[in-house]
Amino acid sequence: MALSLDNSWHYEGGLWQDPDLARVRKSPLHYRPRPFSPELCEQPLLGVLRGPRRVGKTVSLKLLVAQLIEERGWDGRTISYLTFDTVRTLAQAEEILREAVHGRALRLLIVDEVTALSGWQRVIKKLRDDGTLARPCVLLTGSSSHDLKAGSERLAGRRGAVPLPDQILLPMPYPAFLEQIGRAGIAVEPREAIRAYLEAGGFPFRVERYVESMRGTGRYEPAEDLQVFDDVIFYELTRRRLDRSIALEVLGRLSSISTSAVSYEGFAKAITASRDTARKYLDVLGDAFLLATISSYDTGRGRVAPKKNRKFLWIDPALGYLAPWLRQGEAARAEWLVGAALLRQFEARLWEGLSSPRNVFTWKSKAGNEVDYLVVDRSRRLLFPVEVKHQRAIADWDFQVMERAFGKGLLVTPEVDRERPRSRAVTLERFLRETDKLVG
């Protein structure tokens, strides 16, 4: 047997003996993301929680288990947790899932890292159709969206009566970061807080280390714990059987272009790989919810401009410290942060991955004028430009491209907060707290 069904909460008093929940109790953080509510678990939902590795998907669902037992009075023996991390065949997966259900009045089944097994949808579909998994709520987690492209249609009509059965968990946003360090007793001014977030990012293990460092020496070293990110990135590349040496070239190329827009052809010219090969590696990083590929938008035709250049941004600023040869300055990390905040707020199907967002673009005019980000929402007739100027002073001409092309816009700066008749400038710190109010 590859997996154990001996979940700690199956035994009286054993709930908080689970290793993940025990770490939660010891952590200086009180971070409790809730992608699925307890109410949803009362029905035969088939939900999938996606997001990058080490972002806290497993912990969030185990905290849901604790909530169901302690607050809703569920019998812990009606909840089972499995992981597909070590499962290699569909037959093995089917056997394990059948055993998990057999002879149990199961109400909730959690299967962690289900996307580690290629073709997992076939097993789930079979067991939903034959009644094995028809009654319990089934929650799955995955660190890749690649399987969506490969066969999500297999589960059509089997997800339950829920509008959004797929959810995504990304590194904690800036407001959550502020809340966590505040609860931990770390008092910082807004300017210091945004600098800390640019260095630590939102992965919970990084925020925890930041809090511990500030409580201890009062200094935080952002280059620590980078091996974790290395493992996260190369886990996905290895799983897709891609070459590590080419991956290192791709990462180096991302470092060299920083926040500049480039075509796939231009990206590949500087590495020993073809355009299609380079794109494959970039798509893997997008499928893993780590790197977003921001396409150009053709305002004249109202669609993506496939032949124009693209921007690449890491979903979390801490990824800018990945390795000595990849580290990016504060300006680049600030621009990524703005793009990531726009994706969180306006990308309607973010759980599909970051390879081809549908609502956040970059823009360049025929005359060569550029805007960093363009938010597009056809349902709201929204076409809103956002430009990042990581400089202390700004002038009227910094607004001209946005105002001439779109009649409005938002300029994000380190320190300036200024209103204009048709546009405005705001600080990065304020932008991250009020993204939904400032754009639109």
Secondary structure, DSSP 8 states (H G I E B T S, - for coil): --S----GGGSTT-GGGSHHHHHHHHSS------SS-GGGGGS--EEEEE--TTSSHHHHHHHHHHHHHHTS---GGGEEEEE-TT---HHHHHHHHHHHHTTS--SEEEEETGGGSTTHHHHHHHHHHTSTTSSSEEEEEES-SHHHHHHGGGGTT-S-S-S--EEE--S--HHHHHHHHHHTT----HHHHHHHHHHH-S-HHHHHHHHHHHHHTS---TTTTHHHHHHHHHHHHHHTT--HHHHHHHHHHHHHHTT--B-HHHHHHTTTS-HHHHHHHHHHHHHTTSEEEE-BEETTTTEE-TTS-BEEEESSGGGGGSSTTT---HHHHHHHHHHHHHHHHH-TTGGG-SSS-SSEEEEE-TTS-EEEEEEEEGGGTEEEEEEE--SS---GGGGHHHHHHHS-EEEEESS--EE-SSEEEEEHHHHHHSHHHH--
